[in-house]
Amino acid sequence: MAVSQSTVETLDALWDVGLLESSGPRRFALHQTIADYAQTQTQDLAARQRLVNYMLSYIQTHEQDYDALELETSNILAALDTAVASEMPQALLQSVTAFVSFLRVRGRYSLADQYLQSALQAATILEDPIGQMTVLRHLATFAELHGDYPQAEHYGQLGLILARQLERIDEDQALHDPLIDRLSVGLDHE
């Protein structure tokens, strides 16, 4: 209702004609065929922006509540895809960086990598070096979790270069931080 800006009466009417299905307490879903058709029919940018902004707020509010995020994963992924397709780089970057720890904990590494790549493009478009550093750090982590150490090192090195350019890190700090040290001299391939 928040995204469609419709009323309870509209929801009841959709239920009455069989276009909505119950998917849990106070939760409804369109049948997949109807949802697919509806997506091909809508060109309403405002509705897409409402979806992305609503789910961004939801992700940020529930960032550490993995059960709540699990319940809304299909809607979150739809919002992320919409942010990519609708060229909403700021919302995409914020959503992905807030959602990425959930994806890590749930072991959805490939999905995380896919959205992190899009978020890196968004941060680049926005000319947001802090956003780029954040995404590169996450990309390095997921590459390492995949066992792709050369790729993890590559992302880490790019992040380290940005950090030094922004004077967010100095050589003395790098010498005392084991993670930075690993990225500076290459990842430990244990």
C-alpha positions in Angstrom: 0.0 0.0 0.0 2.9 2.4 0.8 4.4 1.9 -2.7 1.2 1.9 -4.7 -0.4 4.7 -2.6 -3.6 2.8 -2.7 -6.3 2.3 -0.1 -7.5 -0.7 2.0 -10.6 -0.7 -0.2 -8.4 -1.2 -3.3 -6.5 -4.0 -1.6 -9.9 -5.6 -0.7 -11.1 -5.3 -4.2 -8.0 -7.0 -5.6 -8.4 -9.8 -3.0 -12.1 -10.2 -3.9 -11.4 -10.7 -7.6 -8.6 -13.1 -6.9 -5.6 -11.0 -8.0 -4.0 -11.1 -4.6 -2.9 -14.2 -2.6 -2.2 -14.4 1.1 1.5 -14.9 1.8 1.4 -14.7 5.5 -0.2 -12.6 8.2 -0.9 -9.1 6.8 1.1 -10.0 3.7 -0.2 -10.3 0.2 1.4 -11.1 -3.1 0.3 -11.0 -6.8 0.4 -14.2 -8.6 3.7 -14.3 -10.5 2.1 -14.3 -13.9 0.0 -11.2 -13.0 3.1 -9.5 -11.4 5.1 -10.2 -14.6 2.4 -8.7 -16.8 1.9 -5.7 -14.5 5.6 -4.9 -14.8 5.5 -4.8 -18.6 2.6 -2.4 -18.4 3.9 0.2 -16.0 6.0 3.1 -17.1 5.2 5.2 -14.0 8.6 6.5 -12.8 7.1 7.9 -9.6 5.8 4.4 -8.6 9.3 3.0 -9.3 10.9 5.7 -7.2 8.4 5.0 -4.4 9.3 1.3 -4.4 13.1 2.1 -4.3 12.8 4.7 -1.6 10.4 2.6 0.5 12.7 -0.4 0.4 15.8 1.7 1.1 14.1 3.0 4.2 13.1 -0.5 5.1 16.6 -1.9 4.6 18.1 0.9 6.7 15.6 0.5 9.5 16.1 -3.3 9.6 19.8 -3.4 8.7 20.6 -5.8 11.6 17.2 -7.6 11.7 18.0 -10.5 9.3 14.6 -12.1 9.8 12.8 -9.0 8.7 15.2 -8.6 5.7 14.6 -12.3 4.8 10.9 -11.7 4.8 11.3 -8.8 2.3 14.1 -10.2 0.2 12.1 -10.6 -3.0 10.8 -7.0 -2.6 14.3 -5.7 -1.8 15.8 -7.4 -4.9 13.0 -6.0 -7.0 13.8 -2.5 -5.6 17.5 -3.0 -6.3 16.8 -4.1 -9.9 14.4 -1.1 -10.3 17.1 1.3 -9.0 19.6 -0.1 -11.6 17.0 0.1 -14.4 15.7 3.5 -13.4 19.2 5.0 -13.0 18.8 5.9 -9.4 22.5 5.7 -8.4 22.3 7.3 -4.9 19.5 5.0 -3.7 21.2 2.0 -5.3 24.5 2.7 -3.5 22.8 3.3 -0.1 20.6 0.2 -0.5 23.3 -2.1 -1.5 25.7 -1.0 1.2 23.0 -1.4 3.8 21.9 -4.8 2.5 25.3 -6.4 1.9 26.0 -7.7 5.4 22.7 -9.6 5.2 23.8 -11.2 1.9 27.2 -12.1 3.5 25.6 -13.7 6.6 23.1 -15.6 4.4 25.9 -16.8 2.1 24.6 -15.2 -1.0 28.0 -14.2 -2.3 27.2 -14.2 -6.0 24.2 -12.0 -5.5 26.2 -9.7 -3.3 28.9 -9.4 -6.0 26.3 -8.7 -8.7 24.8 -5.8 -6.7 28.1 -4.5 -5.5 29.3 -4.2 -9.1 26.3 -2.1 -9.8 26.9 -0.1 -6.6 30.5 0.5 -7.7 29.3 1.9 -11.0 26.8 4.1 -9.1 29.5 5.4 -6.8 31.6 6.2 -9.9 28.8 8.0 -11.6 28.1 10.0 -8.4 31.9 10.8 -8.1 31.7 9.5 -4.6 35.1 8.2 -3.6 33.9 7.3 0.0 31.2 5.2 -1.6 33.7 3.6 -4.0 36.0 2.7 -1.1 33.1 1.2 0.8 32.0 -0.9 -2.1 35.6 -1.9 -3.0 36.1 -3.1 0.6 33.0 -5.3 0.3 34.0 -6.6 -3.1 37.4 -7.5 -1.6 35.7 -9.4 1.2 33.4 -11.3 -1.1 36.2 -12.2 -3.5 38.2 -13.5 -0.6 35.1 -15.5 0.7 34.9 -17.0 -2.9 38.6 -17.9 -2.6 39.5 -15.5 -5.5 42.5 -14.0 -3.8 43.9 -12.2 -6.8 40.6 -10.4 -7.3 40.3 -9.7 -3.6 43.8 -8.2 -3.7 42.9 -6.1 -6.8 39.8 -4.6 -5.1 41.8 -4.1 -1.9 44.5 -2.3 -3.7 42.1 0.0 -5.5 40.4 0.8 -2.2 43.8 1.5 -0.6 44.8 3.9 -3.4 41.5 5.8 -2.9 42.0 5.9 0.9 45.5 7.3 0.5 44.3 9.9 -2.1 41.7 11.1 0.3 44.2 11.0 3.2 42.0 8.6 5.0 45.0 6.4 5.7 48.6 7.0 6.2 51.7 4.8 6.1 52.0 4.7 9.9 48.4 3.5 10.2 48.9 0.9 7.5 51.8 -0.5 9.3 49.7 -1.2 12.4 46.5 -2.5 10.8 46.8 -6.1 9.8 44.0 -5.9 7.1 45.6 -2.9 5.5 49.0 -4.5 5.8 47.6 -7.6 4.0 46.2 -5.4 1.2 49.4 -3.4 1.0 51.7 -6.4 0.5 49.2 -8.9 -1.0 46.7 -11.2 0.6 47.7 -14.0 2.8 46.7 -17.2 0.8 46.2 -19.4 3.8 
